[in-house]
Amino acid sequence: MSTRGRLATPAESETEPPTVPADLNSAQAKLVYHSLDAAGPGDADDLARRLNLKKMSLFSVLDSLQKAGFVERDGSQYCCA
C-alpha cells in the first residue's frame, strides 16, 4: 500500500520502509522527495522550513522532480506522483 501524499499509519511504517526512486541522483532531490513521501504534501515555504533549504534551490529541485514525473504540483502544493 502506498503512503504517497499522506502520513503512514504505524502498521504501514513498520512494514514499508521509505523508498526513494533509484533514478534520483542528486542528494537534494532525494531529500525533497523523501520529505514529501514521509511528511506529505506541502508548498515551497513548508518544504523550505522542513528541509532548511533556500527557496531558490528548492524550486530548481522541485522543477526537476516534476519534469521527471516524481512530483506533482496542484496550485502551490507539491506531492509525490
N, C-alpha and C positions, 0 to 999 in steps of 0.2 A: 504494500500500500504506500503510495507516495504521500509525502508531507509537504509538498511544494505549496507555497502560498498560505500556509497555516502552521501553527505550532504542533509538534508531535505530542501525543499523549505519552505518559510514562511507559506504557507497554510497547508502543511503537519505537520510542527512542532506545529501548533496551534491545530490540530485535533488529532495528535498521540503523546501522552506523551512518553518519553523514557521509555523503559521497560528493565528489567534485568531478565533473567530466574530465576525462583524460586529455581531451583536446585543449584544455586551458593550460597555457604555458606561463603566463605572467602570474607572479605571486599576488599582485594586487587584484587581478581578475579572479583568482581563486578565493581570495579573501572576501571580495564583494559578493561573489556567487554563494559562498558558504554562509555569509551573513543573511542573505535573502532566503536561502533554503532553511536555515535554522531558526531565524527570528521572524520570518515572514516579510510581507511587502512593506515598502517604505518609500518616502520621497527622498530627494537628494539631501535635504537637511538632516533627516533621520539617519541616513546612511553615513553621512559625513561625521555626525556625532558618534554613532556606534563604532565606527572604524578609525576615528581620529585621522581622517583624510581631508585634504583641501578639496573643495567642491570642483575646482577646475580639473584636478586629476581624476576625481570621481566621475565627472561627466564623460571624460575620454574613455574610461574603463567601461562605464555603462553603455556608451555608444558601441564600443567593440563587442561587448557581450550581446547587445541587442541585434547587431548586424549578423553575428554568428548564430543567432537563434537560441541562445541560452537564457536570455532575459526578455521579458515583455514589458511594455510600458502602457499604462492606461491613465491618461492625463498626466499628473505629476507622480503617480505611483509606479514603482518598479517591482516586479516579482519574477521568480524563476518560471521559465517556459515549461 
